[in-house]
Amino acid sequence: MELRYRPLDEDPRSGRDVVDGVLQAVTELDRAGREDLLVFVSGERDIRELGEALRRQDLPGTEILPLYARLAARHQDLVFRPHRLRRIVLATNVAETSLTVPGIRHVIDTGLARISRYSHRTKVGRLPIEPISQASADQRAGRCGRTAPGVCIRLYSEADYLARPRFTDPEILRTNLASVVLQMKALRLGEIDAFPFPDPPDARYVNDALQLLRELGALDAAGRLTRRGHDLARLPVDPMLGRMVLAGAELHCLHEVLIIASALAVGDPRERPPEKAALADARQAVFRHPRSDFLSYLSLWDAWRAAGTSGAARRAFCEHHMVSALRMREWADVHRELLQLVHEQGLRVNQE
């Protein structure tokens, strides 16, 4: 595998951006023969913009395929099917280690990714675009040339690569710790600041987690687990979603809140591909509630359940309404697990 460095111009007045860099790298690689390419970019928006730019090039005998985590399973499957045309696969870091795209000879790496970060200042999680670590860059380069000699073009300099951290920060150093702290309290693992973490978390993040758990009623003023905290620890969802479930029982709307909390735990199953955005909006309008996205989830859930109990009927429903069948099954699995757990805790599910 050959590494080539083609850094983008640092001068913003040059007008040369990531899209231009990728297009030039594709042209460079095509001089030696038209082989399957894998291009790593930071997110879905970049995939859409780059895909449009590549299609405008009207490359002969070439198909452009996106690949990212939220993409419908049937569209992800296209990447793995036998093909006759040369392929350019545009992927996020889901293709670094989660799966292997077959037949790739060359890789173009923008050196960027969206990394989950918890902000101590705003107390919320973020997904900023950041330069990847050396380990991630090596993983990306390793995707090419597995069956024959290949080339990886990096759109950054070798000096930039060598200046990057060796590894990506462990997740415990960059995410909300409320779930971790809650489970440690429930398992009686002792004081958090004395626990022998391989990578000790930021004390500020621990304090934020403790404060949040106190606000949710999971801890008392002395930091001891309350009865509500024990109940929350038994629910396999984020503590804030778990608190919604317990409030649903208290306010006699547990049936509805279980559906909503399960949806929030797995993510929105509705799909809206850019090339079919108007069609998706029209077919999903029947679920849309004028005042509440949460009530839209209820409408979608009821319609999906009413479509039938067979897998074929529900797949047909998902295909027509442009809804992810995989995400709907995940939603149903989380709902089933939560429903069983609330029954075990003796919580009453309202019938009206």
Disulfide bonds with the S-S distance in Angstrom:
none
